Amino acid sequence: MVPFGVSCWFESMGCCRMNKEVNMAVSSKSRQMTLIRSPLGEIRISRKYMPLLRAGAIGLFVLSVIAVWQLVVVLGRYPAFILPAPREVGNELLSILPTPAFWGHVATTLLEVLGGLSIGAALAIGLGYLIAKSSIINTLASPLVVASQAIPIVAIAPLLAIWFGYGLTPKIVTSLLIVFFPILVSVVAGLRSVEPNLRDLMRSLQATRWQMLIKLEAPAALPMVLSGLKVGATLAVVGAIVGEFVNSDRGLGFLIKQGNGEYNTARTFAALIVLIVMALAMYGSVALVERKWLAWRR
C-alpha cells in the first residue's frame, strides 16, 4: 500500500506534467494564429491563410481604385488626353510591354535607383556611425546635414546635370541625395538606442571596438536601419525620376515627359503604373531582408 503523502506527491507531479503539456499545446496553437484588430472586434486567423488574406485585400483595393477611376471618367465625361479610362491605359500598357525600347527605359531607371540607393545607404551608414560615436563630428556635421534638407532637390537637379553631364551620373546623385537623410537619421537613432548597461557589460568583458560593433551595436540598430532603408528604397525611385525630368533621353521619367508632350496621357499613366510596381518591388525586397535578418525577434 502506497503511503498517503507519496500518493499525493505522485498526483501533484502528474498534474504539473499535465499542466505543462497543456500550456505547451496552447502556446504552440497561439503561435500558429494571428490576431487581427478591426472596427468590428478582434479576429484570430491561422497564419497559413495570411498570404491569401493579404492578396485578397490588395486585389480588392486595386479593383476599388479602378472602379472609382472608371466612375469619375464616365460621370465627368473627360476626354482621353485629360483622364483616360482604365481600359485605355491597360491597352497602352499592353502595347508597350513587348517592345525592347520600353524595357530599356525600365532598365535605365532601375539602374539609377539601385545606384543611388546603394551609394546613399553606404554613405549614410558610415557618416551615421561617426555622428553617433563622436560628439565633435556630431557638432560639425549635423547642422550641415539638416541645412542641406532645406534646399529643394528640384533646384539642385539642373546644377547636377551641368556638373556631371547628361548620363546616368546626375540621376544617381539626385537619388542619392534624396535617400541619404532618412537613412542617416535611422542609423544615428538606432546606434543611440543601445542600452548603456549593455555597453558597460561589453566593456567589462574587455570587448574591442569591432566586437562592440558586431556583437552589440549592429544588431541593436538593425531594426531602425532597415526601416530607414525601406523609406529610402521608395524615395530612390522619386530621385531618379526627378533627375530624368531635368534632362534625359531614356528612362521612365523620359517616357512620362514624352507622353505629356504628345498629350498621350494613357502612356503617362502606364509609365506611372510601372513606377509604382518598381517602388513596391524595392520596398518588398527590403522587407524580405528585414524578415529574414530579424527572424530572431519573432
For each residue, the residues with C-beta under 8 A, 3 or more apart:
1:
2: 6 7 10
3: 6 7
4: 7 8
5: 8 9
6: 2 3 9 10
7: 2 3 4 10 11
8: 4 5 11 12
9: 5 6 12 13
10: 2 6 7 13 14
11: 7 8 14 15
12: 8 9 15 16
13: 9 10 16 17
14: 10 11 17 18
15: 11 12 18 19
16: 12 13 19 20
17: 13 14 20 21
18: 14 15 21 22
19: 15 16 22 23
20: 16 17 23 24
21: 17 18 24 25
22: 18 19 25 26
23: 19 20 26 27
24: 20 21 27 28
25: 21 22 28 29
26: 22 23 29 30
27: 23 24 30 31
28: 24 25 31 32
29: 25 26 32 33
30: 26 27 33
31: 27 28
32: 28 29 46 47 48
33: 29 30 44 45 46 47
34: 44 45 46 47 50
35: 42 43 44
36: 42 43 44 45
37: 41 42
38: 41 42 43
39:
40: 43
41: 37 38
42: 35 36 37 38
43: 35 36 38 40
44: 33 34 35 36
45: 33 34 36 49 50 53
46: 32 33 34 49 50
47: 32 33 34 50
48: 32
49: 45 46 52 53
50: 34 45 46 47 53 54
51: 54 55
52: 49 55 56
53: 45 49 50 56 57
54: 50 51 57 58
55: 51 52 58 59
56: 52 53 59 60
57: 53 54 60 61
58: 54 55 61 62
59: 55 56 62 63
60: 56 57 63 64
61: 57 58 64 65
62: 58 59 65 66
63: 59 60 66 67
64: 60 61 67 68
65: 61 62 68 69
66: 62 63 69 70 86
67: 63 64 70 71
68: 64 65 71 72
69: 65 66 72 73 85 86
70: 66 67 73 74 85 86
71: 67 68 74 75
72: 68 69 75 76 78 83
73: 69 70 76 77 78 83 84 85 86
74: 70 71 77
75: 71 72
76: 72 73 83
77: 73 74
78: 72 73 82 83
79: 82 83
80: 83 84 85 88 265 266
81: 84 263 264 265
82: 78 79 265
83: 72 73 76 78 79 80 265
84: 73 80 81 88 89 92 265 266 269
85: 69 70 73 80 88 89
86: 66 69 70 73 89 90
87: 90 91
88: 80 84 85 91 92 266
89: 84 85 86 92 93 266 269 270 273
90: 86 87 93 94
91: 87 88 94 95 266
92: 84 88 89 95 96 264 266 267 269 270
93: 89 90 96 97 270 273 274
94: 90 91 97
95: 91 92 98 99
96: 92 93 99 102 267 270
97: 93 94 102
98: 95
99: 95 96 102 103
100: 103 104
101: 104 105
102: 96 97 99 105 106 255
103: 99 100 106 107
104: 100 101 107 108 250
105: 101 102 108 109 250 251 252 254 255 271
106: 102 103 109 110 252 274 278
107: 103 104 110 111
108: 104 105 111 112 168 250 251 252
109: 105 106 112 113 237 240 241 244 251 252 253 275 278
110: 106 107 113 114 278
111: 107 108 114 115 168
112: 108 109 115 116 168 171 172 175 240 243 244 251
113: 109 110 116 117 175 236 237 239 240 278 282
114: 110 111 117 118 236
115: 111 112 118 119 168 172 175 176
116: 112 113 119 120 171 172 173 174 175 176 178 179 236 239 240
117: 113 114 120 121 175 179 229 232 233 236 282
118: 114 115 121 122
119: 115 116 122 123 172 176
120: 116 117 123 124 175 176 177 178 179 180 183 232 236
121: 117 118 124 125 179 183 229 232
122: 118 119 125 126
123: 119 120 126 127 176 180
124: 120 121 127 128 179 180 181 183 184 187 228 232
125: 121 122 128 129 183 187 225
126: 122 123 129 130
127: 123 124 130 131 141 145 184
128: 124 125 131 132 183 184 185 186 187 188 191
129: 125 126 132 133 187 191
130: 126 127 133 134 137 141
131: 127 128 134 137 138 141 142 184 188
132: 128 129 138 187 188 191 192
133: 129 130 137 191
134: 130 131 137 138
135: 138 139
136: 139 140
137: 130 131 133 134 140 141
138: 131 132 134 135 141 142
139: 135 136 142
140: 136 137 143 144
141: 127 130 131 137 138 144 145
142: 131 138 139 145 146
143: 140 146 147
144: 140 141 147 148
145: 127 141 142 148 149 181 184
146: 142 143 149 150
147: 143 144 150 151
148: 144 145 151 177 181
149: 145 146 181
150: 146 147
151: 147 148 155 156
152: 155 156
153: 156 157 174 177 178 239 242
154: 157 242
155: 151 152 158 159
156: 151 152 153 159 160 174 177
157: 153 154 160 161 170 174 242 243 245 246
158: 155 161 162 246 247
159: 155 156 162 163
160: 156 157 163 164 170 173 174 243 246
161: 157 158 164 165 166 170 243 246 247
162: 158 159
163: 159 160 170
164: 160 161 167 169 170 173
165: 161 169 170
166: 161 170 247 248 249
167: 164 170
168: 108 111 112 115 171 172
169: 164 165 172 173
170: 157 160 161 163 164 165 166 167 173 174 243 246 247
171: 112 116 168 174 175 239 240 243 244 248 251
172: 112 115 116 119 168 169 175 176 240 243
173: 116 160 164 169 170 176 177 243
174: 116 153 156 157 160 170 171 177 178 239 240 242 243
175: 112 113 115 116 117 120 171 172 178 179 235 236 237 238 239 240 243
176: 115 116 119 120 123 172 173 179 180 239
177: 120 148 153 156 173 174 180 239
178: 116 120 153 174 175 181 235 236 238 239 242
179: 116 117 120 121 124 175 176 182 183 232 233 235 236 239
180: 120 123 124 176 177 183 184
181: 124 145 148 149 178 184 185
182: 179 185 186 228 231 232 235
183: 120 121 124 125 128 179 180 186 187 225 228 229 231 232
184: 124 127 128 131 145 180 181 187 188 228
185: 128 181 182 188 189 228
186: 128 182 183 189 190 224 225 227 228 229 231
187: 124 125 128 129 132 183 184 190 191 221 224 225 228
188: 128 131 132 184 185 191 192
189: 185 186 192 193 224
190: 186 187 193 220 221 222 223 224 225
191: 128 129 132 133 187 188 194 217 220 221
192: 132 188 189
193: 189 190 220 221 224
194: 191 198 199 216 217 220 221
195: 198 199 220
196: 199 200
197: 200 201
198: 194 195 201 202 216 220
199: 194 195 196 202 203 212 216
200: 196 197 203 204
201: 197 198 204 205
202: 198 199 205 207 211 212 215 216
203: 199 200 206 207
204: 200 201
205: 201 202
206: 203
207: 202 203 211 212 215 216
208: 211 212
209: 212 213
210: 213 214
211: 202 207 208 214 215
212: 199 202 207 208 209 215 216 217
213: 209 210 216 217 218
214: 210 211 218
215: 202 207 211 212 218 219
216: 194 198 199 202 207 212 213 219 220
217: 191 194 212 213 220 221
218: 213 214 215 221 222
219: 215 216 222
220: 190 191 193 194 195 198 216 217
221: 187 190 191 193 194 217 218 224 225
222: 190 218 219 225 226 293 294
223: 190 226 227 290 294 297
224: 186 187 189 190 193 221 227 228
225: 125 183 186 187 190 221 222 228 229
226: 222 223 229 230 286 289 290 293 294
227: 186 223 224 230 231 290
228: 124 182 183 184 185 186 187 224 225 231 232
229: 117 121 183 186 225 226 232 233 286
230: 226 227 233 234 283 286 287 290
231: 182 183 186 227 228 234 235
232: 117 120 121 124 179 182 183 228 229 235 236
233: 117 179 229 230 236 237 279 282 283 285 286
234: 230 231 237 238 279 282 283
235: 175 178 179 182 231 232 238 239
236: 113 114 116 117 120 175 178 179 232 233 239 240 282
237: 109 113 175 233 234 240 241 275 278 279 282
238: 175 178 234 235 241 242
239: 113 116 153 171 174 175 176 177 178 179 235 236 242 243
240: 109 112 113 116 171 172 174 175 236 237 243 244 251 253
241: 109 237 238 244 245 251 252 253 256 275
242: 153 154 157 174 178 238 239 245 246 253
243: 112 157 160 161 170 171 172 173 174 175 239 240 246 248 253
244: 109 112 171 240 241 248 251 252 253 254 257
245: 157 241 242 248 253 256 257
246: 157 158 160 161 170 242 243
247: 158 161 166 170
248: 166 171 243 244 245 251 253 254
249: 166 254
250: 104 105 108 254
251: 105 108 109 112 171 240 241 244 248 254 255
252: 105 106 108 109 241 244 255 256 271 274 275 278
253: 109 240 241 242 243 244 245 248 256 257
254: 105 244 248 249 250 251 257 258
255: 102 105 251 252 258 259 267 271
256: 241 245 252 253 259 260 268 271 272
257: 244 245 253 254 260 261
258: 254 255 261 262 264 267
259: 255 256 262 264 265 266 267 268 270 271
260: 256 257 263 265 268
261: 257 258
262: 258 259 267
263: 81 260
264: 81 92 258 259 267 268
265: 80 81 82 83 84 259 260 268 269
266: 80 84 88 89 91 92 259 269 270
267: 92 96 255 258 259 262 264 270 271
268: 256 259 260 264 265 271 272
269: 84 89 92 265 266 272 273
270: 89 92 93 96 259 266 267 273 274
271: 105 252 255 256 259 267 268 274 275
272: 256 268 269 275 276
273: 89 93 269 270 276 277
274: 93 106 252 270 271 277 278
275: 109 237 241 252 271 272 278 279
276: 272 273 279 280
277: 273 274 280 281
278: 106 109 110 113 237 252 274 275 281 282
279: 233 234 237 275 276 282 283
280: 276 277 283 284
281: 277 278 284 285
282: 113 117 233 234 236 237 278 279 285 286
283: 230 233 234 279 280 286 287
284: 280 281 287 288
285: 233 281 282 288 289
286: 226 229 230 233 282 283 289 290
287: 230 283 284 290 291
288: 284 285 291 292
289: 226 285 286 292 293
290: 223 226 227 230 286 287 293 294
291: 287 288 294 295
292: 288 289 295
293: 222 226 289 290
294: 222 223 226 290 291 297 298
295: 291 292 298
296:
297: 223 294
298: 294 295
